[in-house]
Amino acid sequence: MTGAGGGAAGAAAAAAAIAQAIKASGAIVKMEPEQFQKLLSKSSEPAVVMAHHGWPTKKNHYMMSYKGLFFYTKSAEALMMPSGAEIILAEKIWIPG
């Protein structure tokens, strides 16, 4: 398909893909770095996925699971991790929507 109709179909397909990704991943809660660190302190052995990416300025991205939900934050400065935290390095953390 070409022209405006092709663009609309592509946009609809992209929106459907994002909606499916959200369903597959469950709820992702975006929060400020300070709140993220408070949750980290409540876990005895948290597993934290960390990536350093972005444009035009690279930032530190973090994700962890807590009580069945996924929590995400990004910060210009590296966050302090509690002792006992398992750090999983990733190339990128992608959040749908």
N, C-alpha and C positions, 0 to 999 in steps of 0.2 A: 504494500500500500504506500502511496506517496502523498505529498501535500499535507494539508491541515489534518485530514482524517488519520493519516499515519502517525502524526505527532500525538494526537489524542489517544490513539490505540496504544502507543508506546507509554504514554503517561499513565493510562489505566493499568497496563501490565505492571509498571513499576510500583504503583500504589498497591496492587494486589500482592506483589512479592513482599513489600514491606509489611503489609498486614499479616501475611503468612509467617514471616520471620518473627513478628511480635507474638503470634500464637505459639510458635514453636519454642521460643525462649522463655515465655512466661513474663511476669511483671519485672520490669527493671526500674529501680528507684534511683533517680539522679539526686545527688545531694552535695552540699558544700564539703570541702575537705575536712573541716573541723568535726562535722557530724559523722563522717566516714571513720575518722580516727576514734571517736567515741564508741562506735560499734565494734571496731577492731579490739578495743580494750575489753569488751564484754566476752570475747571468744578466747578460750584457752589455747587453741591451736588453729588459728584461722588459715585458710588457703586463700591467697590473694593473687589474682592475675594482674600483671603489671606490664605496660607497654609505654614506649616513649616515641610519640609520633605527632603529626599535625602540620598544618601549613597556614600561614607563613611561619608561625612560631611553633616549635615542637613543645609539647607538654607531656607531663606524666599522667597516664591514665591508669585507673585502678578499678578492679571489680572483685567483689566477694559475695558469698552466699551467707545469709544469716536468717535462721528460722524460716527457711523455705522461699525467701525472696532474694533477688539479686540486687546488690547495691553498687552504684557506679559513681565515681568522681574523677575530676581531672584537676591538676594543679601545676603551676609553673615551677614550684619547688617540690623536691622529693619529700614524700611523707615518711615519718618515722614508723617503722614496723615494730610491733612488740616481739619480745623474745618468744620463740616457739612458733612464729608465723612461717608458713611455707610459702615461698615466693615462686610463682610460675611466670616465667618471662614469655611474653608474646610479641610478635611483630607488630600487631595492631589489635585494638579492641574496637569493634564496630557495634554501635547501638542503633537499632532500627528506628526509623521515624525521625 
